[in-house]
Amino acid sequence: MSEIKLSLLIQSKWRQLLLLSLVLLISSCRTLGPDFEEPDVKWLKNWQAGTELEKATEDQPAIHSWWQQFDDPVLISLIENARVENLSLRIAALRILESRAVQGIVGSSLYPQLQEITAATDLVSTQQSGTGSQDQVVTQAQGVVGWELDLWGRFQRAIATADASFFASVSRQRDLQVLVTAQVANLYFSYRVTESRLAITRNNASIQKRSFDITEERFAEGEESELDFQQARTQYLATLSVIPQLEQSLRTTRNALCLLLVNLQGPIPLLTEKSTDLPSVEPSTLKKFPSQILVQRPDVRVAAWQVAAQSAQIGIAEADYFPAISLLGSLGWSGSSLDAVPSASAFSVGPALRWRIFDHGAILNSIRAENVKLQQAIESFQATVLEAANEVDTATYNVVKSNEQQKILDESV
């Protein structure tokens, strides 16, 4: 009897020791991997676009709706339609919904990952010689629950990756909005300019036709030389040859606009009205803005979120070094239609340990690979900011020089 008590005492001590070890293990757990910090662009603090800019004022037009400054209802309507109908924007919006759904899938990993109920009913017929057959209905049901504890932040890092991917998809859609808006505005002005050039060329051809007819009559009467006649003819025909080229350019530009607006059934109603008046706007005055606003561009934000997503992958890789502890439980029941066979139930619960001890350097190299990918993402972010600065510098300089050219052209007119 004393031996049984001693054995029970030893088992109790081992359970307490195991429980204490488990508590200490859980309390010492932490989220592995680096926390995301946006890469620092050192040169951006002292960067300024390569032109003299005026000091910003409170009434400067909003950058996000720059096309409103042209006060052109047709242009505004085309841009609004493109933002609704453009297929590329729709695809980008659907990718936002997709990444949002992935967020929900990954977020569910914090809760019991295995939740399963199985049930079955079988008809069992037993044949025995001399006693005949015996039929019974056997019913079984079982519920299983498995929950892997997020001791090392593996699931938290996966959620961080999904969150970063979601915000990156939002930034991509915004970046595409900027691109589509600029394309619509560029094509619209190209269309209007080509339309005006075509009207001017047709008018010039009409004038040159009258001049050619007069020269032809005077040449027939001997009052003009053949050289004057041929020059008038050549000038008239050269002007006529430009008209098909302009008509082709007008059709190509219109088709490009139709493609952005997803309207290939015919002419765009807003462009059918004959008008040679071009939208006008006051000469642009550039304003100073903090250099850090450059990193708020949608394309730069996409690159930053990609860095965040990759940063979380390092923690996921590092978690493979440590054991994964799960809590498992099951509840089962079985019964028979035969009175001689009693119903039975079973219940089990307990922890499970999974630890990859010998990996032959696979985990280390996986961490190295994720670190290298992070460095690549950081370099890509730096390159994106550099390209953005280059585009802003070029654009601001072009605006300044266009204003100077406009003044000279006004004087020449």
DOLUM-612367 format. One line per field, with one value per residue (C-alpha): y, x, z. Coordinates in steps of 0.1 Angstrom, whole numbers. Layout:
BEGIN
c2	Y;...
c1	X;...
c3	Z;...
END
This chain:
BEGIN
c2	0;24;16;27;59;66;60;84;110;108;111;141;157;151;166;197;200;196;222;246;241;248;280;292;284;303;333;335;335;366;377;368;388;426;451;471;505;525;528;562;582;603;626;634;657;683;676;702;702;718;751;782;777;802;799;778;796;783;788;767;742;707;685;654;672;692;687;709;739;736;742;720;700;675;667;664;641;619;615;606;580;565;561;541;522;515;478;481;501;475;447;466;471;434;427;449;427;396;408;417;382;368;391;373;338;346;363;331;313;329;308;269;258;224;222;192;171;137;114;82;56;21;-8;-40;-74;-104;-139;-169;-206;-222;-189;-169;-132;-104;-67;-37;0;15;53;71;108;125;161;171;205;215;248;256;284;314;312;328;352;331;338;375;379;362;387;416;403;400;436;450;432;447;483;477;467;499;520;502;511;547;547;534;561;587;570;566;602;615;594;606;643;638;620;646;675;656;651;687;699;675;686;723;715;696;725;750;727;723;761;766;740;759;792;776;760;794;807;777;782;819;810;783;807;833;807;796;832;836;861;837;816;778;781;800;776;745;762;770;734;718;740;731;693;693;708;683;654;665;661;622;621;643;624;592;607;619;585;568;592;587;550;552;573;547;520;538;544;509;523;507;508;541;578;592;614;641;645;646;683;703;726;741;759;744;745;772;777;804;798;774;787;761;760;748;716;695;670;642;645;628;595;597;591;559;542;549;536;504;499;507;482;456;461;457;425;410;421;400;370;369;363;334;318;323;306;273;272;267;241;243;235;226;219;189;176;151;139;107;86;54;35;4;-5;-38;-38;-62;-37;-7;29;41;76;88;121;131;164;173;192;181;191;194;204;202;195;183;205;204;242;245;269;291;293;301;330;342;340;361;387;390;395;422;440;437;453;481;488;488;513;536;533;541;573;583;578;598;627;626;628;657;676;671;680;712;724;717;738;767;766;761;793;812;798;808;844;845;829;854;883;867;863
c1	0;28;45;13;11;48;42;12;33;61;36;20;54;63;30;37;72;59;32;57;81;52;43;79;82;50;60;94;79;81;74;104;117;123;95;89;105;101;136;152;159;188;192;154;157;177;161;142;129;155;137;128;94;72;61;30;-3;-34;-56;-34;-55;-58;-32;-55;-80;-57;-78;-106;-84;-91;-128;-137;-169;-160;-126;-140;-168;-143;-121;-151;-163;-128;-125;-157;-155;-118;-111;-77;-91;-118;-92;-72;-103;-110;-75;-82;-112;-90;-63;-90;-103;-68;-65;-95;-81;-48;-64;-84;-51;-51;-80;-83;-71;-87;-125;-140;-171;-176;-206;-215;-244;-238;-262;-243;-257;-240;-245;-238;-244;-272;-284;-294;-287;-285;-289;-278;-274;-242;-239;-207;-199;-167;-156;-119;-103;-67;-52;-15;-4;12;42;68;46;44;8;11;38;17;-11;13;23;-14;-21;9;-3;-37;-24;-1;-31;-49;-19;-16;-52;-46;-14;-34;-60;-33;-20;-55;-64;-32;-37;-73;-62;-33;-54;-82;-59;-42;-76;-86;-53;-55;-91;-80;-50;-74;-98;-69;-54;-88;-92;-57;-64;-95;-76;-47;-73;-86;-51;-42;-73;-65;-28;-40;-63;-36;-11;-36;-39;-1;0;18;49;48;71;44;17;37;46;9;-1;26;17;-20;-13;12;-15;-41;-17;-16;-53;-54;-25;-44;-76;-57;-41;-76;-91;-62;-65;-102;-98;-73;-98;-125;-102;-97;-135;-144;-165;-157;-193;-189;-178;-177;-208;-188;-164;-189;-197;-176;-154;-120;-118;-90;-94;-73;-58;-37;0;10;27;46;45;70;60;78;101;87;54;73;71;33;30;10;39;62;37;34;72;71;43;63;91;67;54;88;100;73;85;117;99;79;112;128;98;108;138;115;89;53;29;-7;-37;-56;-90;-115;-149;-164;-196;-208;-240;-257;-293;-287;-296;-268;-242;-239;-232;-197;-181;-145;-130;-93;-74;-37;-8;12;47;62;99;121;155;177;172;208;209;176;161;192;194;156;162;191;170;142;168;182;146;141;173;161;127;145;167;136;120;150;150;113;118;147;126;98;122;135;99;89;121;116;79;85;112;90;62;85;100;66;54;85;77;41;50;72;46;20;43;49;12
c3	0;9;-25;-43;-23;-31;-68;-68;-50;-75;-104;-88;-84;-120;-131;-110;-124;-160;-154;-139;-168;-192;-174;-174;-211;-220;-198;-215;-250;-272;-308;-329;-358;-363;-358;-390;-393;-425;-442;-436;-468;-455;-486;-486;-456;-476;-510;-529;-565;-588;-593;-573;-557;-541;-505;-501;-493;-476;-508;-531;-552;-539;-555;-555;-578;-600;-631;-616;-623;-660;-653;-682;-677;-704;-689;-654;-667;-686;-656;-633;-658;-662;-624;-624;-656;-662;-661;-646;-617;-612;-612;-586;-565;-566;-555;-524;-516;-522;-498;-473;-474;-469;-438;-424;-432;-416;-386;-378;-370;-335;-326;-324;-358;-357;-350;-364;-358;-374;-372;-389;-387;-400;-405;-394;-404;-387;-402;-380;-389;-370;-354;-384;-389;-364;-375;-355;-361;-348;-344;-337;-331;-323;-318;-321;-311;-317;-308;-315;-291;-307;-283;-307;-326;-358;-363;-353;-379;-405;-397;-400;-435;-445;-432;-451;-483;-478;-475;-504;-526;-515;-524;-558;-566;-557;-578;-607;-602;-606;-637;-653;-645;-661;-691;-696;-693;-716;-743;-739;-745;-774;-789;-786;-800;-829;-835;-836;-859;-883;-884;-891;-918;-935;-935;-948;-976;-985;-987;-1007;-1030;-1040;-1044;-1066;-1087;-1093;-1101;-1125;-1143;-1146;-1158;-1185;-1196;-1195;-1167;-1143;-1147;-1146;-1115;-1096;-1108;-1096;-1063;-1056;-1066;-1044;-1014;-1017;-1021;-992;-970;-982;-974;-937;-933;-935;-910;-886;-890;-883;-852;-840;-844;-826;-797;-795;-795;-767;-747;-754;-741;-708;-706;-717;-745;-779;-793;-810;-805;-771;-767;-748;-778;-806;-802;-826;-806;-813;-779;-758;-720;-705;-671;-655;-656;-628;-597;-579;-541;-517;-499;-472;-489;-467;-486;-514;-495;-494;-531;-537;-556;-527;-502;-521;-518;-481;-474;-493;-469;-440;-454;-459;-425;-408;-428;-408;-376;-392;-403;-369;-351;-367;-343;-313;-303;-313;-284;-291;-269;-282;-270;-282;-272;-287;-283;-298;-294;-308;-313;-295;-258;-251;-264;-240;-252;-248;-245;-244;-235;-239;-234;-232;-247;-278;-286;-321;-323;-354;-337;-365;-396;-410;-414;-433;-408;-407;-444;-446;-422;-443;-474;-458;-446;-481;-495;-469;-480;-516;-506;-488;-519;-540;-517;-520;-558;-558;-537;-559;-591;-575;-567;-602;-617;-594;-602;-639;-638;-617;-640;-671;-655;-649;-684;-700;-683;-697;-732;-729;-722;-753;-775;-763;-773;-807;-813
END
